[in-house]
Amino acid sequence: MKFKLALASLAVAFGAAAQAQTAWDLPAAYPATNFHSVNLATFASDVDKASGGKLKITVHPGASLFKAPEIKRAVQGGQAQIGEMLLAAYQNEWQIFGADGIPFLATSYADAKKLYAAQKPILAKKLGEQGMMLLYAVPWPPQGLYSKKAVASAADLKGAKWRAYSPSTTRIAELVSAQPVTVQAAELSQALATGVVEANMTSGATGVDSKLYEHLKYYYDVQAWLPKNAVIVNKAAFDALDKATQGALLKAGADAEARGWAASEKVNTDTLATLKANGMAVEPPSAALKADLQKVGATMLQEWLSKAGPEGQQLVDAYKK
């Protein structure tokens, strides 16, 4: 009888432990070796430790659970409790998502931090209205221009097959008379190998991840913008956690943000060196190319402001203060 009671008590204890443990899925679009994904893995480990094992987050890198354009909707609909999204990719849904994709608005880490400070409260409010919350955001290194052939001015990009992954990268292609081709990060290597892409504006990190040096010869360090990946959480899933676990998640998110910004700066230096070591010509833009791209940026800022309305003007004013 005592043995049966002991077994019953054990079963109840195991049942309570199982009930107390929560499992979340975190879809992400980039390879497991990318610094964003490495940061997510550390974040998930920190949450596990800080919550005493109550919250287990499984990171699914490389678009293995959801493709990049599906992640936000998956979190919003509760198919995933947490996910990482490239904010600028959702600009067509709401212009403020694309603020950090406007060329030459914020071109350094210091400027990117200022822009994030202006953008964050508006972002948090919008995501809140959609049943989500912003946990943290980390920038990619400054975006540079990769090309199969030398580019002395924007005229040299005319007709080039240009990889587009967001509304702003598509618009840049149009303004320099290139031919935009929509290709997500996971498919970029294949697109390059088959000649679908001949030019691309992205970071040194993506350049190394996708081994762009195997297909493209030139990298121009134009430092066009620093787009951010944001980690978003389904609000109902967050609210279902106990207070201590919520606190552990928020603390791990704040730590991941600080760690991610520092990692981005280091990655920028390291990846440009890697591109060069693999035979890519890494150069500053010519005066003509820089002037051409700044004109593109000025045009796109005005276009963005006309679509974003008072909310966008308020953000840009706050940033430029």
Secondary structure, 3 states (H helix, E strand, C coil): CHHHHHHHHHHHHHHHHHHHCEEEEEECCCCCCCHHHHHHHHHHHHHHHHCCCCEEEEEECCCCCCCHHHHHHHHHCCCCCEEEEEHHHHCCCCHHHHHHHCCCCCCCHHHHHHHHHHHHHHHHHHHHHCCEEEEEEEECCCCEEEECCCCCCHHHHCCCEEEECCHHHHHHHHHCCCEEEECCHHHHHHHHHCCCCCEEEECHHHHHHCCHHHCCCEEECCCCCCCEEEEEEEHHHHHCCCHHHHHHHHHHHHHHHHHHHHHHHHHHHHHHHHHHHCCCEEECCCHHHHHHHHHHHHHHHHHHHHHHHHHHHHHHHHHHC
